[in-house]
Amino acid sequence: MEAYASQTKKNKRKVIRKREKALLLLSGGLDSAVAFYHTLSKGYEVSCVSFDYGQRHKKELICARRLAGLNNSKWQLVKMSFPWKGSALLDKGIRLSQSGKMTKSIPNTYVPSRNIIFLSYAASYAEVIGADKIFIGANQIDYSGYPDCRGSFLSAFETAINKGTKRGVNGKKIKIASPLLRKNKRDIIHMGHKLGVPFEHTWSCYKGGAVLCGKCDSCIIREKGFNAAGIKDPLRK
């Protein structure tokens, strides 16, 4: 009987496995929040990283910290700057486009090489904590046309980090996962709703006012997505 009990304990220990680690880029925006809850639903031990890079406002960062706290996930804030600016999100002297229309051209809210820089930080962080995957809420369907949100870029960058990191050259490759890449905003919102994402703790507006401006590209995409999904945006009264 004692031998049986001992063997049972050994079998139980075999079943218990450490959760895989994942690193998530958490901006505090709608897409990154849905990507966060998706990653959690897959059973990963998720660490989050956000960036204070001199953007117009900090409302998204407040949301990011709150989302990480709600899920007891480690949250790392990286402070950096783009002293050369080059974007309406960094330079208040550049007027934000508020045409109310989406165009095919890359808007002035594009921050040059932002995701290249963010993912470089993420690759370093992932290597230190032993994360096998970096999750990012990039989307190339309902988005502002940024080139560093496209699948071709993410695939190329994944190749680069696995050629230029110790983990990569030792065969322990880091994968960049973008679960929202080919989903439209309606489907992303449906996905987030099913996952229980608290949309009231996300922010999309390029302005940092008390309420969504409703005119910038990000607001327009968000509003159309909620309307198409038939779900009320909690940030709209």
N, C-alpha and C positions, 0 to 999 in steps of 0.2 A: 504493500500500500504506500509506504514511504517512497519507494522507488518510482511509483506511478506519479505521485504528487510532485516529486523532483523533476521528472520528465515533462510534466504539464507546465511547470513554471518556465522551463527552458524553451518550450514551444511558444509560450506567450511572449517571451523576450524576443524571439525571432520575428514575431508578427509586428512588434513595435518598431517602426522605422522613423528616423528623423525626417521631418518635412523638408522638401527641397526649398532652397532659398531663391527669392526673386527680388529684383530691384525695380522699383516703379518710378517713372518721372511723373510727379504729381504737381500740376500747375495750380489746381484748384478750380479749373474750368470744367465744363460739363463732360467733355470727352475723357479727360484724364480721370475724373471721378468714376465714370462707368468702367474704364479700363482697370481701375483700382479694385472695384467690387468684383469684376470678372476674375481678376487674379486671385483674390481671396477665395472666391468660390471654387477655384481649382485646387485649393488646399495648400498653397504656397505659404511659407513664412515670408511676409512681405516687408521690406524696408522701403521707405519713400524718400525721395530727394526732390527738393524744390529750389528755385533760383531767384534770388533778389538781384536783378541785374540793372537796376536803374529805370525800370518801367514806370509808366505814368502814375500808377497807383499800386497799393498793396492789398487790395480787397481779395484778389485770388489767393494770395499767400495766407491770409487769415483763414480762408476756406480750406486750403490745403492742410494747414496745421490742425484745424478742427476735424477734418475727415480722418486724418491719421490718428488723432486722439480717440475718436469714436470707435476705432477698430483696434486700439492698443498696438498700433504699428509704430516702429521706430521712424522718426521724421528728422531728416537732416536738411538744414537750410544752408545753401552755399551763397555767399555774398560775392559778387563780382561786378564788373562794369564794362561798358562799351564806351570809352572816353571819346571815340570818334563818331559816336551816335549813328546817323545814317538811317533812321527810321522815325516815323511819327510816334511810335510807342516810346521812343527814347528822347525825342526832342520836342518839347512843348511849343517850339517855334514853328513846327510843321503842323499845319491844320489837318486834323483827321478827316478823311473822306466821309461825307455823309450824304451821298447822292441818293441813297435808298435803293440803289440798284447794284446787283452783282455783275462784275465784268470778267472777261477772260484774262485781263492783264494782271500782273502781280501788283497788289496795292502798296501804298506807302507805309502800311503797318508791318510789312515784312522787315524782320531784323536780320541783317546780313549774317549768314552762317550760324544762326542761333542754335539749331538742332545739332549741327556738327560739334559745336562747343559743349552743349549740354550732354550729348551722348559720349563725348570724350571724358567728361567728369564722371558720368555714369559707369563707363567701362572701367575706370580706375577704382571706383567705389565697389563695383561688383567683384572685381578681382580680389580686393582686400577681404570682403566678407564671404567670399566663396559662392556667390550667386551664379547660377547657370543661365539665367535669363534676365534680360532687361525688357521691361514692358513699357510701351509708350502708346499714348492715345491718339497717335497720328491717324489722319483720315484724308483720303484723296477723292472723295465723292462730293459731299457737301462741305466745302472748305473754302478758304480764301485764295487758293491757288499757290500757296507757298511751295517752292521746289523741294524743300527739306521735309515735306510731309508725304512724299511719294514713295511707293514701294521700291522703285528702282534705286532711289537714294539709300533707303534703309538696308537693302540687300548688299549694296556696295560697301556701306559702312560696317556692316557685320563682317564682311570679308576682311576689311582693313583692320578691325580691332583684333581679329583672330590671327592676323599675320604680325601684329605689333604688340602682343601681350605675352607674358610668361605662360598664362593659362592656355592661350591659343596655340603656341608653338609646342607645348607639352601635351597637346591632344585633348585638353579640357576646354572645349570651345564654349564661348558665350554666345547665346542666341538673342537676337533682337526680335521680340514678339510685338506685333501690332494688331491686336484682335479686332479693331474697329476700322481697319484700313479701307475695306471695300463695302462698308455699310453706309447707307444714307442716314441723315440725322433722325428721321422718323424711326428707323430700325434701332438706332443707338439709344434713343429715348425709351422705346419699348423694352429693349434689353436692360437698361438701367432700372426701369420700373419693376421688372420681374426680379431683379437682383436686390431691390430695396434701397437703391441709391437715394439719399436725402437731397433731392435737387435744390432744396432751399439753402443748402450749404455749398452751392457752386456759384460761380460768377463767370459771365461771358463778355460783358460789355467792356469795350476798350476805354471807356471813361470810368472814373471811380466815384461817381455820384451816389446818392442815396438809393436811386432806382435805376433800372436799365434805361439807357437813352432811347433804345428802339430804332435808332437810325444807322448805327455803324454796321459794317458787314457781319460782325460776330453776333450782334443782336438780331439782325434780319434772319440769319441762318438758324439761330436758336428758336425764334418765334415761329418760323415756318415749320420747323421740326416738331415742336409741341402741337401746333395746329394739325399737322398731318397725322400725328400719333393719336390725336383725340384726347390728349392729357393736358390738364391745366398746369401751366408753369407756376410754381409757388412764389416766384419772384414777381409775378404780375398780379396785382390786386384786382 
